[in-house]
Each structure stands twice: as C-alpha cells, then as structure tokens.
Amino acid sequence: MPNFIEELTWRGMVHDAMPGTEEQLSKEMTTGYVGFDPTAASLHIGNLATIMLLVHLQRAGHKPVALVGGATGMIGDPSGKSAEREFLSEEVLLRNQQGIRRQLEQFLDFGGGPNAAELVNNYDWFRGIGFLQFLREAGKHLTVNYMMAKDSVKKRLETGLSFTEFSYQLLQGYDFYHLYKTKGVRLQMGGSDQWGNITAGTELIRRKESGEAFALTTPLVTKADGSKFGKSESGNVWLDPAMTSPYKFYQFWRNVADSEIGRLLRVFTLFDQAHIGALESDPNPNNAKLALAEEITTRVHGAEATQKAIQASQLLFGKATMDVLETMDEQTLLEVCEDVPQVRISRDALSGTKDVTELLSVATDSQIFPSKGEARKMIQGGGVSINKTKVEKPEQGVDFALLRDKYLLVQKGKKNYFLLSVV
C-alpha cells in the first residue's frame, strides 16, 4: 500500500500538516474526514481535490469519512467568501445531500471491510442540541481572541461578518469533536482555506478531552493567472451530468492550459509518477490532455459516457462517422455545434427543394453558398458533406435522414460547418 503522506507530497497535495500527522498515519489505521457543503445538488470540480484526499487515504489502508454538512449548510462557511449567502430549506439540503452521496460513490468504496468509506450528516447530531447546550459544550472552550485570529474571520471584518458566520468555526470544530468521540476520527482534511476551521476542532478536542487529533490541508487549485480553477465561461463545472454534460465536462479538461497539465495530472488522477513523467515529457501536450480528460471523465461519468464524449469531440475535427451522429443526443449535438453557424429552413422549403445545390444556396438564403454555381463547383470537387457523408453529385436529391428528426450537419471544405435546423 502507498504511504499516504509520501503519495500526497510527490503529487504536491500537502499545504499544511500538524506535527505528528505522519507518525499517526504510520502507527495504525486512521479514520480521517473531509466535509462537503450541500448548498448545491451536485459537487463541482472545485471539490475534486479534497475528494482525492479521501481516495488516497483509503488506498493507503485508512478509513475515509465524508461529512455532508446538513446543519452547517444552513449557515454557510465564510472562508473565501466576500458576502453572506442565502439560507437553504431542509428539503433542498436533503436533496442536495443525496446527490452528493451518489457522486462520492464513484470515487470511494462504501462496501465492506475495516476501511470502508462512510457518509455522515452533521444535522443528525446538531438537531438534538439546543442553543444553551451548544454554548456550554463548545462556546466556552474557545476564546473570542482565538476565533478572531483566524484568517477566514480577519478577511471579512472590513466588509461585515454576521454572528452566524462567525460561529461557523465553532460548529465545524464541534463536528470534529463529535466524530472523534463517536467514531474515533483522528484526522480532518480540507483545502488550505479550511486550516482555521480544522484547527478549531483539534483545539476543542484537546481542551475538552485532553485528546490528540490532526489536521492536513491541500493547496487550493488555481489557474496559472491565480484565478479560481473549476469554472468555465458559463460557471461551475459540475459532476452531475444534468448540470454539466459529459461532453462539456470532457471538453473542459481537454482545454486546460499547457502550463497547468502536470499539476492537474498529479492532483486529479491516480496515474503513477512514471506515467505522469512520460506524459509531461511528451512533446505534444495534447496527448497529456487527452489522458487527463479521459481518466477524469471516466471516473465521474463512466466509460460509456466518456466514449460518447470523445466521439462527439471528434465530430468537427476528427473522423466521426454517420453512426456517431445518429446516436448522438440532441443536447450533445447542439453543444458540439455551439460555435457553428445555424441555418433555419422550414420543412415545406426542404421538401420543395429540387436538388442539393438548391438546398445549399437558394433554400438556405445563400447562407451556405451564395449561388447554385458555387455549390455545384465545390460538390464536383468533393468538398461538400452532409451528415459526414460526401455529396457525390450536384443533382443529388435532398432525401437525407434528419438527425433527431430536425437537423442536417453540412460540411463545406475541410473546416467550415453549418447546422441546418428544419423547423
């Protein structure tokens, strides 16, 4: 089994670790946890780095616990936030928690065995604790001075911080204390912005139980320009296929910057050092991006969805065939053709068109070819395809099979595409 700290170290995934953490992990099977905020129905790729902490923990023979913050999600962690967010209802939070569990099952083994992964919800213990009891249980053990010194608090003092958010570190600290007492959890992990919240828990355990617990954080993954990693132009890249399709998910990883590829391979894949070294030394960075995109998309969405995403990505610039087009769902087709000019034509106009040259010029209002003569000339030169099938002669009829009963994909030359939409 791999050594957990050594594995994280060569991958560049250790930002801070409390003294004694490595010794604890080498001494015995250790239970460690990461908390996830259920404020959306899905996790996003910004969560993947901390998910991978749990993956490596389990691979090293330790027990991973994923905590879904059903209680703390009602408040919101101020870490890294510039303003307080809206509260969510219990019903919405419950739905979000169920979605998160399904996604974690793609990464962690929740089956039998001593180090099987476990999912817990802090609402299960917080719902039975009254305000006065919580103040006695947690509030009296951490001073205001201690809490004010945390970076997550300092950064918000100028813009304003509600008491609700200020108390968040007490709640997260109590989570760690509760799991330490009830499940023997000795380690909490998270992103580097969580260090203050995590160490509030180790302090609470020390003061209430004279116990020893440990903390480990991983660097926040940012882009080369320092901005937050995990967002596309349209917003977060989600793990739920209904929120970010497998095709768009795959494309996100295909389009990462060349300068970022080595770090992303270390953090987000299980490739070993030799494999990553070989990919980094490949003079063509696209090969590393293909490996990264396929590996992560397969883990999140499965092999079948990944192969469809790969085939879809080859539609405009690869060797995709009519078979691929016929099986492609409408959403993916429209996503692939997002930047392709779309030309609308009525069904009556389509059925009344004499031949393909008229279709590609007059019937489509000269948007594909300005004249029948130019269409004829390019067809004769073998430069026109419809639905990835070459048009053999200008006088060919227009009885093409419509994709999803409403589309034709027209290729003009090597790189010019048009999506003909029949309305």
ABEGO torsion letter per residue (X at the ends): XBBAAAAAAAAGABABBBBGAAAAAAABBBBBBBBBBAABABBBAAAAAAAAAAAAAAAAGBBBBBBBBAAAAAAEBABGBABBBBBBBAAAAAAAAAAAAAAAAAABBABBEAABBBBBBAAAAAAABBAAAAAAAAAAABBAAAAAABAAAAAAAAAEBBAAAAAAAAAAAAAAAAAAAAAGBABBBEBAAAAAAAAAAAAAAAAAAGBBBBBBBBBBBBBAAGBBBGBBAAEBBBABAAABBAAAAAAAAAABBAAAAAAAAAAABABBAAAAAAAAABABAAAAAAAAAAAAAAAAAEAAAAAAAAAAAAAAABABBAAAAAABBAAAAAAAAAABBBBBBBAAAAAABABAAAAABAAAGGAABABAAAAAAAAAAGABBBGGBBBABAABBABBBBBGGABBBBBBEAABBBBBBBX
